[in-house]
Amino acid sequence: MESLPILREAGINAIVFDVKDITGVVHTGSNVEEVRRYNLNARGAIDNLPLLIRECRRHGMYVIARIAVFRDHLLYDREPSCRIKSKTTGRDWNAGSKEKWCDPTNSMVQEYNISLACELAEAGVDEIQFDYIRFPTVGDQKDAQYAWSGGRMEKSAAIAAFLEKAHLRLRQRGCYLSIDIFGVVAWGKKVDIDKTGQQIKLLAEHCDVISPMLYPSHFNDNFDGFARPGDHPYHFIYNGCLKVNEAAGRRVIIRPWLQAFGWRVSRYNDEYVAEQVKAAADAGAQGYLFWNASNKYGEVLDGMKRVSAAR
């Protein structure tokens, strides 16, 4: 929390903090039934959530709590009934993979994540951000057997139905709901929609904000004709935001995730950061978020100074 004044001075006005990442560890002192039953917060890192929220607010920060929804390693390990099954063997699907996915169609898995989100809303966060709100894309897709607790349907319909329930309950608590989606989904290719279940038109009906993860380096080589997508941040941020906004029917806020790391980039620096910010603004996005897996944001702070100077 000691870094909040530095961030605010640089023009940062929102904080995203993990309550549940893909590890499945819940970082707050939660009273949600599943958290207590399976001891999912024994290694939680947030000792005092109300203090964290107060300090963020004191420094003028908008507070966003992130939940990695269906990729959840700890719940997967401790409750076998939540796992996707193999059509071939009847045992766990894609066993041994580094990615441990709970079944997105399992009513218990859905209710657990919605209950956790509601608890955070009642604690006073401004917004819940759902990440990994999709089906797994690794492994033999044809061998995956889902529970379909709400009845069999298209993957995109299942994700939208879950989101509709979550959005209603969060709205009743005065809290906004945002979702992270694959950057490539913005390009609307059927293969990506069918795999992930992320169809922007349906998702936009049941959330307040969509944050496409438009990290240029995450696009395949030669995507859109660019041999090295990571070296063309303006193109991918600008066009990605436009495409998401169009697919969403201009009904929700588009607030992209921007790249705050140098992977697959020839020259990552403050100028690279500022170019992404300009692309987002030019495309009509309402804000933006930065991600660095190591929480190193030196270039972002320098880039934001460059942005402020340009204004």
N, C-alpha and C positions, 0 to 999 in steps of 0.2 A: 504493500500500500504506500510505501515511501516514494514510489516512482510516479504516483498519480499527479503531483504538481508538475513534474517534467513533461508528462504526456499532455496534460492540459495546455501547458504553455506552447507546445508544438502544434496545437490545433486539434488534438485527439479529443473526442467528446463522447465516446462509447467504449465500454469494456465487455468483452465476451470471456466468461470464465467457465471451465468445465465442472459440471456437477457429476456427469457420468460419461467417461470416454469409452473407447472400445474395450479397454481392460475390464469394464463392468463395475469397477470400484465406484461407489457413491461417496462423494467427498464431503457430504454434509451429515449432520446428526439427524438423519431422516427417521420418521415414524411410519413410513409406508410399510404395509404388512410384509411384502416380499423382501424388503431390505432387512427387516428384523428376523424373519424366518430363516433366511439364508445367510445372514451375517455379511451383507454386501458392503457395509461401510466401515469395516474394522480398520482399514488403512486410509480412511478419509483424511484429506489434507486441509479442509476448511473447518477450523475450530469454532469460529464465531461468525455465522452467516449474517445475522443482523448487523454486526459491526462492519463487515465487508460492504454491505449494501449502504449503510450510513456514510461510510468514508467515501465511497464512489459518488454518492449524491452530494456530499459536502464539496467535492471538487468538480461538480457540474457534469458528472458522467451518467450517461444512459446505461442501464444495467441489463445485460443479456446473459441468461443462464443456458449453457449448451448441454444437450443430452444426445449421446450417440444411441440411437433407438434399437435397431434390430441386430447390429453387430455388437455382441455383448459376451465377452469371454467368461466372465465370472458366473453369470446366471447360467450360461451353457454348461459350465463345469458342475454346478451345484444342483441343477434341476434338469435331469435328462428328458423329461416329458416336453420341454420347450424346444427341443432340437428338431431340425428338419430330418426326415427319414429317407432311407433309400428304397426306391421301388423294387430294386433287384433283390436286396438282402433283408429288408425290413429293419435293419440296424441303422446306425447314424449315417446320414449322408455326408459325403466328402470327409470322412474321418481322417484325422491326421493332418489336416490342413492347418496352416498358421491362422487362417481366418475362421473364427468360430461364430457362426450365425444362429441366432434364435429364429424360430419360424415366424415370419411377419404376419401369417394368417391365424396364429394361435391367440385365442382370446385372453389367456392369462398374460402372455407377453405384452399384448396391447394394453391391457388394463394396468399393468405394472408401470409402464412408461407414462401413461396418462396420469396416473395417481401421483407419480413423482413430479410431473410437470405442474399439476395443480397445487401440490404442497409448496413448490417454489413460488408460484403465483401468489399464494396466500402469505408467503414470507415477505413479499414486497418487490420482487424483481419486476422490471418493466416489460420484459419479453422473454419467452422461451424459444430457444432455437433447436429444432430437430435436425440432427445430422444422421446419416446412414438410415434414412427413411426410404428404404428400397429393398429389393431382393438382392441376394448375392449374385455376382457376375463371374465368379471363379467356380471351377468344378463342372461336373457333368450335369448340365441343366435338365436333360431329359430323364435323369435318374432321381431327381428331387421330388419327394412326396410331401405335400403340405397338408396341414390339418384342415384348412378351410372351415374354421369355426363358424364363420358367418355365411357359409354356402360357397360353392365353387363359382369363381368369376375370373375375369381377366386380371392379370397382375396389377395393371394400372388402376382398375376399379377397386381392388383390395386396398391399395395404398391410399386412394382417395377416400374410401369409406372410413379407414382408421383416422385419417386426418380430420375428417368431418366431425367425428366424435370428440377428438382432442380439442379442436377449435371451439366447439360449442361450450365445452366445460371451462376452457380458459377465458372465453369471452364473458362468461358468467362471473368470473373472478376479476374482471377488469385488466386482463393481461393480454398482450399481443403474442401472436405465434408466427415465427419465421421458419423457413425450411432451407436446407442446403441441398442443391442438386448438382449432379455431374455437369461440368462445363459443356461436354460434347452433346448432352441432351438438348441444348439450345438449338443445335443444327437440325433437330427433328427427324433423325434417321430412325426408321422403324426398328432396326435391329437393336439400337440402344434403348428405345422405349420398351420393347418387349422384354429385354433382359432385366432392366432395372425396375420397371413398373412406374417410372417417373414420366408421366405425360403432363406437360405444363398446363395445358388447357384445363384438365381436371383438378390439378393441384391448386391452381389459382382460385378456385371456388371456395377453398377451405383454409386459407391462411391470409395473413396480412402482409407478409414480406417474403419474397423469393430471393435467395442469395446463390446465384450460379457460381460454381468454383471455376473461374475462368483463368486459372494459372496457365500462362502461355506454354510453359515447359511440359505440361501434362498432355498436350495434344501430340498425336503421333507425327513423326517426321513426314513431311510432304502434305500434311493436312492443309486443305484450302490452297494448295500449291506452294506452301512455304517449306523449304527443306529443313529449316530449323525454327519451328514455331516459337521457341523460347526467346528468339531475338526479334520478335515482332509483336511486342505487347499491345501497341495501339490497335492493331487489326483485330486481335482476339477479344480484347476487352470491349472495344466499341461495337463490333458486330455481334458479339455474344449478348450484350445488354439489349441491343435492338431486337434481336431474335426472340429473347425471352419475353420482352415486353409485348411484342406482337403476338406471340403464342398465348400469352396470358390474357389477351384482350384488353390490355392496359388497365386491368382491374386491381392490381396490387402494386406495392412498392417493389422496385427492382434495386437491390443493393448488393453488388457483386463482391465476392472474395477476390482480393488482389494478391499477387505473388510478392512475398517478402523474403525471398531466398534466391540463391544464385544457381540452383541446379539446372543444367542444360541451357545456361545463358552465357553468352560470350563475355558480356560486361554488365554485371549487376551492380548498380550504385544508386545514388539519390536521384539521378536523372531518369533512371528506369522506373523508379517509384513514381515520380512526378508525371511521366508519360502515361502510366496506367490511370492515374487520377484524372488527367485531362480527358482520356478516352471515355472513362465512366461518365464524367460531367457532360461531354459532348453528346453522348448517347441518351442523355436524359435520366440517368440513374439518380436515385435519391440517397446519396451516401455511398459508402464502400467500407469494406473490412480488410484488414491485412492478416496474413497467416505466415508464421515461421514456427516450424516444429520445435525449435530450440529456444523459442522466446527471445530471439536476438533481433532487436528492432532499430539498431543504429542507423541503417540506411533509410528506414522509414521516417525516423525523426528528422534526418537531414533532408529527405525528400519533401516532407511536409513544410519545412522552412522554405524550400524552393517554391512550393506551391503558394505559400502565403506571400512571398515576395512578388510573385507574378501577379497576384491579385491586387 
